[in-house]
Amino acid sequence: MLSHTVSASDSCTIMYRVKATLEVTDTRMGKGDQIIDDLKGSLLIEYREKQGAVVDGKVKILHYSMFERFKIESIVDVTTTLHHFAPSCNGVAEPSWRLPSDPGFPKECRYTDHGYAVAIGELDREAGKIEWAKCKAAPSYWGKDSNAYTPDQKSKGKGCLNEMHVVGDVHCDGRLACKFGGLRSGNNPQFDEWNQPLIHGPPDAESSVEISRDLSAMRTPRHRKDGHQSYNLPNRSPSRTWFSWTAVRDDSSAYTTCGKADAIE
């Protein structure tokens, strides 16, 4: 837990609809490499407010989620059904469900007013960006070894997306070929937690997202300097996983409390 929210009188929040891109690389012989677009999720950010208008300064991520359901048809068929979220999914940080067939497996991970930040940054509207605070990434975050960066590798800092979880299942059809890909035949339930660096890499790269002046839209840089999506996700298979996202203000959410876009100064 990073910090509690400030009082309602000097802050407001905007819920965003997230559209994420996932990229799987470095699979055995490249047979499972794939880019998956249009993954849905949500993002809640708290801004500083003065006299009814959002002002530059500290911002806090209160919630992030994205849902991945896709199939890779290669030597074997691998079906992935996962929720990534920070810090909780519908108010639960350690849900009992894993398989999509389990009771209570949700269609989305919603925010339920837990009230603390999982990442902190600084808004600069003139520059059109949010710069995340320092995050000391695990050395393997930068590595080229497809087996090295797992959720056990530690990253630390207020600019990391802290308490990131993955919960769900990776289903593999086959026997020897599944083992070749580091999976069991059948279900491979997933549950891990880590602090996710919001750094585009390599180590001297920026730690920011682009944001419109009216705060209605933002996006991560679509590609790192090495050509991959913005952020490196840990996993336990012999491969690497990356993600990036765009986000658009959701005025239908009860958690969008900042003023109308044309009233933000």
N, C-alpha and C positions, 0 to 999 in steps of 0.2 A: 504494500500500500504506500503510495507516494504522499498524498496530502488530501485533506478534506476540502470540499468546495468552499468558496467564500460566500458571504451572505448574499441573499437574493437581491439586496439593494445595489450591489456593485458588480453584478455579473448577470449574464444571460446565456442561453444555450441554443445551438442549432443542430438539429438532427439532419444527417445527410443520407441519401440513398447511394450506396456504393455499387460500382460495376468494376469487378476485378478481372485481371488476366493472370492465369497460372501457366508456368512454363516448366516442363519436366525435361531435364537434359542428362547427359552422361550415363544413360542406361546401357546395359550390356549390348555392344555392337550397334548402339543407337536405335535398337528395335522399339523401345518404348518412349522415345523422345516425342514430345507433343506440346502444342500450345493450345490452351483452352480459354476461350473468351467468354465475356458476358456472365461471369459468376456474380450472383447477387449478394448484397450484404448491407451493413449500416454502420454509421460513424456518428458519434455525438461529441461535439466540442463545446467547451465552456469558454466564453470571451469576457474580457473586462468591459464594463459598461459605466458610462458617466453621463448623468442627466439624460438618460434614455437613449444614448448612442454608443455603439461599440467603439472602443479606442484601442490604439496600439498597446502592446505589452503582453503580459503572460497569457497563454492559452493552455487549456488542459483537455486531453482526450479522456473522456469518461467511459467510452464504450467503443469497441470495434468488433465487427463480425463479418464473416463471409462463408458461404455454403458452396461446397464443391461436390458435384455429382457428374461423373464422366467415366467413359470406358476407353481403355487402350486395347486395341486388337493387334496383337503381334505374334510372337512365338506362342504365347498364351493370351487369354483374355483376362484383363484386370479391370474390375469395376471399383471405382473409388467413390465413397459416400462419406464426406467429412464435414464437420463444423469446425472452423477456426474462430475463436472468440477471446476477448479480453475485457473484463476479468471474469465474466459469468455469462451463462446462457439462460435467459428467462429467470434470472435470479439465483441460479445454481452454478457454483464453480466446479463441482465434481459430480456430474450427473451419473445416474446408474445405467442409463442406456448407452449402448455401444453400436449394436447392429441396427440397421434401418427397420428391422422387424420387431425390435424391442418395444415394449409399451412406453409411450411417452416420447419416442424419437420425434423431435420437432421439425417443422418445415423451415423455421428460421430461429435465430437467436436474438431475442429482443432485449432492450435495455429496461431495467426495472428499478431505477432510482437507488442504486447502491451508494452514490454520493462521494466518490473519491476518484482522483486522477490516476490513470495508468501510464500516461506520458505527459511531458510538459514541454512547451516551446514558447517562442516569441513571435507575435504577429507584427509584420511591417507591411502595411497596405501600399505604401508608396513603391516599395520594391516588389510588391505582389507575391509575398511568400510568407510561410511560417517556417521558422528555423527551429529545429528540435534541439533540446538541450544535449549535453554531452552523454554519449553512450559508449562505454568501453566494450567493444565487441570481442567475443571469444576469438582467439587467433585463427581457428578453423573456419570462421565466417569468411575469411579472405582466401582460403586454401582452394587448391584445384583437385584435391583428393575427394572423390565422390563418396567415400565412406566416412570422412572425418567429421563433418558438421552434423551432430546429432543434438537432440534436446538436452542431453547431459552436459553439453558445453556451455559454460557460464558467460553471460554478458551482463553488464551492470551499468546503471545510470538512469537519471530522470528522463533522458531522451530516448531510452529504449521503450518499446511497447511492452510494459511489464505485465506479468501474469497472463501471457498468451497461452491459450490451450488449443489442442487438437483432440477431438473426440469423434469417433465413428468407426468405419470399417473399410478395409481394402480386401476385396474378394478376388481370389485367383483361381482360375479354372485350369487344372493340370497338376502334375506331380513333380517330376524332375525339373521341368522348365520353371515352375514356381520357385523351387529351391534355388535354381540358378539366378533368379532375380531377388533372392533374399526374402522370399515369402513362403508361408505354408500353403499347401493346397486347401482351398476353401476360405473360411473367414480369417481375417487378421485384424481383430479389434484394436483400435488405437486409443490411447489416452496418454498425453504428455503435457507438461507445462514448462515454459521457459520465458526468458525476457528477449523479445524480438528486436534486434537493431533496426533502426530506421535510417540506415546509411546506405547510399547507393553504390559505394565501393568504386575503386580500391580505397585503402585507408585514408587517402587525402581528399576523398570525394565529399560532396555536399551532403548535409543532413537537413534537407528542406523539402517543402512541397509548394507548388505554385497555387495561388488563390486569387480569385477575382476581387476587385476592389469592393464590390457589394457583398462579398462573402458567400455568394450563391453557388459557387463552383470551385473545385480544387482538383489537383491531380499530382501524382508522383511523376517524376521524369519517366518516360515510357521505357527507356533502356539505360542500363549502366554503360560505363565506358567500355566494358568488355562485351557489349552487345546483348546482354541478358536483361530481363525485367528488373525492376527497381531493387527488390529486397530478396535476400537469400533465406529460404525457410529450411530449418533442420528437418531431417528425416532419418529413418533407420534402414532404408534400402540402399543398395549400391547405385545411387543416382543423386542428382541435385534438383531442388525445386525452388522456383523463383516466383515472386508475385509483384504486381503493380496494380494501381487502381485510380479511378476517377470517382468523384463524388459530387452530387447535386443536392442542393437544399430541399428538404422535405417539409413544405408548409402544412401538410396534413397531420404532422406529428404533434402531439401535445407537448413534446419536449423542445419544440422550436419556439423559443420565447423571445429571441431578439427581434427588434422592430422590423418592419417591412424593408425590403432591399433599398427602396428609394429614400428611406428615412435614415439610413446609416451614413454617418458623416465621416 
